[in-house]
Amino acid sequence: MKTLIVVEDELRIREGLCKLIRRLDMGVKVIGEAEDGLEGLKMIQDMLPDIVITDIRMPKMEGLEMIRKVREMNIRCIFIILSGYAEFSYAQTAISYGVTDYLLKPVTVSDVKRLLEKLNPQDTLTEREAPGDGGAYSDLVYSVMNAVKRDYATHISLSTYADVYKVTPQYISTLFTKETGETFSSYVRRIRMEKAKELLLTTDMKIYEVALAVGYPEQKYFSKVFKEYTGVSAKQFVLQKKDIKP
C-alpha cells in the first residue's frame, strides 16, 4: 500500500480530502497532514511518503518552493498539485519540478478516484458507499444535502451553509454542481416540491398551508413554482392523484 501526505492550509479542504481518500480505500494510506509548506517539508523528511498532495499557495512556505527543496534533498516521491490557481505559469513551474498530476479546487469524489486509479493502475478499484448513501459525494456536499432536507421549511441560502462550514458560497455552489450535476437552488426546489407533493396527497392541509410548510411564505409564488415543476397546478395535482372529479 502506498503512503500519502496532504499539505494544505485550509483545514476543511485538508480534512475533507483525507477523509475521502480513507473512505475510498483504493490502495493509498494517508499517514500525515500538514498546514503549510514548512511543516510539510519536515513531515516529508521524517515520514518519506510515496505521494504528496500539496496546495500551491500557503503561508511560511509555498507548495512549489517545498517541492523544489524536496527535490534538492533527492527524496523520491510523487507530487500532486492541489490548487484553485490554474494559470500556465504555475503549471510550467510545477512540471519543471517533476509534478505528476493536478487536483483543481473544488475537488470532487470522481477527481480523487481518477487520481488514485492512476496511482494504482494494477488494482481493480470500486467506489465504496458510505452509510446514508453518502459515498458518491464529498463530506461537504453530503452535509449540505442533508441540511437542505432538514431545513427545507426555512429560508435557505448558500451564505447560511457557507458560514456553518467555513467556506465561501461560491465554493459550495461550484462543488455542489460539479458533484451532483444539479445547482444548489434546483436541489432545494426539488426537495421542497417533493415534500409538497407528499403533503398534498397524505394530509388535509390547504394549499397555502403546504406552501408555508415547505418554505414558501407566498402561496402565489409557491403555485407558480409547483406548476413549473410538475406541469399542473397544486389543485389539479391533488384531483388527478386522488382521482377526484372537479
C-alpha positions in Angstrom: 0.0 0.0 0.0 1.3 3.4 -0.9 1.6 6.2 1.7 0.4 9.8 1.3 0.7 13.2 3.0 -1.6 16.1 2.3 -0.2 19.6 2.7 -3.0 22.2 2.6 -3.5 25.3 4.8 -7.3 25.3 4.6 -8.5 23.0 7.4 -11.8 21.9 5.9 -10.3 21.1 2.5 -7.4 19.2 4.1 -9.5 17.1 6.4 -12.2 16.5 3.7 -9.6 15.2 1.3 -8.0 12.9 3.8 -11.4 11.5 4.9 -12.3 10.9 1.2 -9.1 9.1 0.4 -9.6 6.9 3.5 -13.2 6.2 2.7 -12.5 5.2 -0.9 -9.8 2.7 0.3 -8.1 2.4 -3.0 -4.6 1.3 -2.0 -3.3 4.6 -0.7 -2.9 5.3 3.1 -2.9 8.8 4.5 -0.1 9.0 7.0 0.1 12.7 7.7 -1.4 16.2 7.3 0.5 19.5 7.2 -0.9 23.0 7.2 1.9 24.8 5.4 4.9 24.1 3.3 7.4 24.3 6.1 5.6 21.7 8.2 5.1 19.7 5.0 8.8 19.7 4.2 9.7 18.4 7.7 7.0 15.7 7.5 8.2 14.5 4.1 11.8 14.3 5.5 10.6 12.3 8.6 8.0 10.1 7.0 9.2 9.6 3.4 5.8 9.2 1.8 5.2 7.7 -1.6 2.8 10.5 -2.6 2.4 14.2 -1.6 -0.7 16.2 -2.4 0.1 19.9 -1.9 -1.5 23.2 -2.3 0.4 25.9 -4.2 -0.2 29.0 -2.1 0.4 28.5 1.6 1.9 30.5 4.5 5.5 30.1 5.6 6.5 28.2 2.5 4.6 27.8 -0.7 4.0 24.4 -2.3 6.3 24.9 -5.3 9.1 26.0 -3.0 8.6 23.0 -0.8 8.7 20.7 -3.9 11.9 22.3 -5.0 13.6 21.7 -1.7 12.4 18.1 -1.5 13.9 17.5 -5.0 17.2 19.1 -3.9 17.3 16.6 -1.0 16.9 13.8 -3.5 13.8 12.4 -1.7 11.9 10.3 -4.2 8.1 10.8 -4.0 5.2 11.6 -6.3 3.8 15.2 -6.1 0.3 16.1 -6.9 -0.6 19.8 -7.1 -3.8 20.9 -5.3 -4.9 24.4 -6.2 -7.5 26.7 -7.5 -4.9 28.6 -9.4 -4.8 27.0 -12.9 -2.6 29.6 -14.6 0.0 28.3 -17.1 2.9 29.9 -15.1 2.2 27.7 -12.1 1.8 24.6 -14.3 5.0 25.3 -16.1 7.0 25.7 -12.9 5.4 22.6 -11.4 6.3 20.5 -14.5 9.9 21.6 -14.2 9.9 20.2 -10.6 8.5 16.8 -11.8 4.9 17.2 -10.6 2.9 14.2 -11.7 -0.7 15.5 -11.8 -3.2 18.1 -10.6 -6.3 18.3 -8.5 -8.1 21.6 -9.0 -10.3 23.0 -6.3 -13.1 22.3 -5.6 -12.1 18.6 -5.6 -14.8 16.1 -6.2 -15.0 12.4 -5.4 -14.6 11.5 -9.1 -11.5 13.7 -9.3 -9.9 11.8 -6.4 -11.0 8.4 -7.8 -9.4 9.1 -11.1 -6.2 10.2 -9.4 -6.0 7.1 -7.2 -6.7 4.9 -10.2 -3.7 6.4 -12.0 -1.5 5.9 -9.0 -2.7 2.2 -8.7 -3.4 1.1 -12.3 -2.8 -2.6 -11.4 -5.7 -2.6 -8.9 -9.4 -3.3 -9.6 -11.0 -0.3 -7.9 -14.6 0.2 -6.9 -16.3 3.0 -5.2 -17.4 2.3 -1.7 -20.6 3.7 -0.4 -20.7 5.4 2.9 -23.5 5.0 5.4 -26.5 7.0 4.4 -25.8 6.9 0.7 -23.0 9.5 1.1 -20.4 7.5 -0.8 -21.0 9.3 -4.1 -20.3 12.8 -2.6 -17.7 14.6 -0.6 -18.3 15.2 3.0 -19.2 18.8 2.4 -21.7 18.2 -0.3 -23.3 15.3 1.6 -23.6 17.5 4.7 -25.2 20.3 2.7 -27.7 17.9 1.0 -28.7 16.6 4.4 -29.0 20.1 5.8 -31.4 21.1 3.0 -33.5 18.0 3.7 -33.7 19.2 7.3 -34.1 22.9 6.7 -36.4 23.0 3.6 -39.2 24.7 5.6 -37.0 27.7 6.5 -35.2 30.4 4.5 -32.3 28.6 2.8 -29.3 30.2 1.2 -25.8 29.3 0.2 -24.5 32.0 2.6 -26.0 30.3 5.6 -24.2 27.0 4.9 -21.0 28.8 3.9 -20.9 30.3 7.4 -21.6 27.0 9.0 -19.0 25.0 7.1 -16.4 27.9 6.9 -16.1 28.1 3.2 -17.3 30.6 0.6 -20.8 30.4 -1.1 -19.0 30.2 -4.4 -17.0 27.2 -3.3 -20.2 25.3 -2.1 -22.0 26.3 -5.3 -19.2 25.1 -7.6 -18.6 21.8 -5.7 -22.3 21.0 -5.4 -23.0 21.4 -9.1 -19.8 19.6 -10.1 -20.6 16.6 -7.9 -24.4 16.3 -8.2 -24.9 17.7 -11.7 -27.6 20.0 -10.2 -27.4 23.5 -9.0 -27.9 24.2 -5.3 -31.1 26.2 -6.0 -32.6 23.4 -8.2 -31.8 20.9 -5.5 -33.6 23.0 -2.8 -36.6 23.4 -5.1 -36.7 19.6 -5.8 -36.7 18.7 -2.1 -39.4 21.3 -1.4 -41.6 20.2 -4.3 -41.4 16.5 -3.5 -42.3 17.3 0.1 -45.2 19.5 -1.1 -46.5 16.6 -3.2 -46.3 14.3 -0.3 -48.2 16.7 2.0 -50.9 17.4 -0.6 -51.6 13.7 -1.0 -51.3 12.5 2.6 -52.7 15.3 4.6 -55.8 17.6 4.7 -53.6 20.7 4.6 -54.8 23.6 2.5 -52.5 24.7 -0.4 -51.4 27.8 1.5 -50.5 25.7 4.5 -48.5 23.3 2.4 -46.7 26.3 0.8 -45.7 27.6 4.3 -44.7 24.1 5.4 -42.2 23.8 2.6 -40.6 27.2 2.8 -42.8 29.4 0.6 -44.5 32.2 2.6 -46.4 33.4 -0.5 -48.9 31.0 -2.0 -48.8 32.7 -5.4 -45.1 32.1 -5.8 -45.4 28.5 -4.5 -48.2 27.8 -7.0 -46.0 29.2 -9.8 -43.0 27.0 -8.8 -45.2 24.0 -8.3 -46.7 24.2 -11.8 -43.3 24.7 -13.3 -42.0 21.6 -11.5 -45.0 19.2 -12.1 -46.7 20.7 -15.1 -50.0 21.1 -13.3 -51.4 23.3 -10.5 -51.4 22.1 -7.0 -55.2 21.7 -7.1 -55.0 19.7 -10.4 -52.3 17.5 -9.0 -54.5 16.5 -6.0 -57.5 15.9 -8.2 -55.5 13.7 -10.6 -53.7 11.7 -8.0 -56.8 11.1 -5.8 -59.0 10.6 -8.9 -61.5 13.2 -7.7 -63.8 14.9 -10.2 -63.7 18.7 -10.0 
